[in-house]
Amino acid sequence: MNFEQNPKIEELLNSYLDGELSSQDCAEVQRLIGEDKSIALRLRQLERCRLLVSSLPPAEPPAELVSGIKELLRNRSAGAGGEFEHIDRRRGQQHLLARQVVAAAVMIGLFGLMGAVVYKIVSPEKQVTPVVAVQPTIKPEVLPVETKKTVAAAEDKTSVGLYSLRLETADFVAVDAFVNKLLDESSWLRYEVTKDGRSRSIYRVLCSRAGLETLVSDLSAVWSKFDSATFVVHTDDVGKYVAVEQVRPEQITDIVKQDALAGRVKAAKDFAVLNTVEQASPEGRMLALVDHAYPELTAIPRPVLTSGEKRVAAVPENPSDRVRVDLNIVVTGHK
Amino acid sequence: MWGGFGVEAGLIRVKLVAREQHINVEDAVLLEKWRRDGDAGAVERLIAKYQGRIYNLILKICANPDDAAELTQDTLVKVIENIDGFEGRSSFYTWAFRIAVNLTLNYRKRKATVGFASLDAESAGDDDQARQALAAVLRDDRTPDPADVAENRELCELIQRAIGKLEDEHRTVVVLRDIEGMDYAQIADVLGVELGTVKSRLSRARAALRQILEAL
């Protein structure tokens, strides 16, 4: 039997169950129950449902019911309040309480968030030990550090050229003192120094190209005291560099003034070859010979040599040109 | 002395009228005492007599004890205030129930509109034992013992929850018939509907309840 298609059957069963049928209808229902098991089953189901509901125990009304009614009667006689007003008031109080709790939670969350933001903004920075970045161009050994002017490591990113100048001298103390004084008095550069008090100092200098030119020019005053001077141009590839042995101050200037790294590398290579040839030829005769007899054979463009005059003028400061050269000067006492 | 005689005569008249109007005589006397003398004790006795049934009727419909208590107060106050307008076409008891049902259903409609429904936290407690007991009752061919059902608190809560899932008009007719034990004519009187409407509505309500119980 499909009860959904025959709702009257279920209605009939309910009425039968509730004793609301006439005797004739009762007989009809009993006949249906006897003939159709599904109808009998549905009747039992309905009976059980009805019994479950009717078995629910009654609840005890609250004790304050009477006093509440008296109060309501007094209020009504005084003309105060409308229907459901007192229920609405209680509901409103519950609603208000719930909203207050939610608002408080939101406020606490917001204060926490604001506190975190403020702390992030005004909290003291962590103590960071200044990092002395020294290019280990000579030996990767640890030396006692004596920092005079701190160079931020971050400034390396603005450098356009990384160089090393290795100087060997028999008069280490005097030369080192000269270099130290020179750097100290040069307000247009920044440097830091690493020394092992015996025979070597490593200066890391950050300056402009014009500053380097001035520095090298000033160094030329004691250039004769260097037993050897090697200028190293580092490339972008780690470990690859060009070393110009027996370099002269003007050669350094010429290398550094090249705008592109490729140009600096090429100039350094040229000078390296040139100096090697000069070293190999007794008193530089071979070079002079080549220059005069077969100038077209010298594929190496001749660098423009600057004069050996000492420059005493301060380097004009161009703020946009600051910290564009990163130079390690290594002064080593000749043993 | 004359005053006392007047009172007694008045009460006798009330009793006679009450009998004519199918009002419970005791109820009529208590109401007369309250109206005429302001006898608070009379009101208390009247309330004590009906508050339990009305409270349970409302509680089964609205499923919220606090609301039920306050709606019961409203119902009884309304009964007291409007007793003069009671015409006696039905029993006093049916009349009072009609007020209770109307107030409760109106309140539930209003509550749904205002949006207080979210504050009524439905009991979410799951009780596997109660579910198993319910399933056993629904499967078993034997008729369950009402006493056993009444003693099983968790099972009662489960049944109450199933009733609560019915639509308001279905829940009301089930409560009036199966809990209050009213016949179809009384239900029609309380709800102000035709007898055929009560039959069809009760049939749909029980079918829905059966499905809800089986789904639990």
Interface residues (C-beta under 8 A of the other chain):
Chain A: F3 P7 E10 E11 N14 S15 D18 E20 R44 Q45 L46 E47 R48 C49 R50 L51 L52 V53 S54 S55 L56 P57 P58 A59 E60 P61 P62 E64 L65 V66 G68 I69 K70 L72 L73 R76 E83 F84 H86 I87 D88 R90 R91 Q94 H95 A98
Chain B: A40 V43 E44 I47 A48 Q51 G52 Y55 N56 L59 K60 P65 D66 D67 A69 E70 L71 T72 Q73 D74 L76 V77 I80 E81 L103 Y107 R110 K111 V114 F116 L119 L134 V137 L138 D141 T143 P144 P146 A147 V149 A150 C156 I159 Q160 I163 V174 R177 D178 I179 G181 D183 Y184 K199 S200 L202 S203 R204 R206 A207 L209 R210 L213
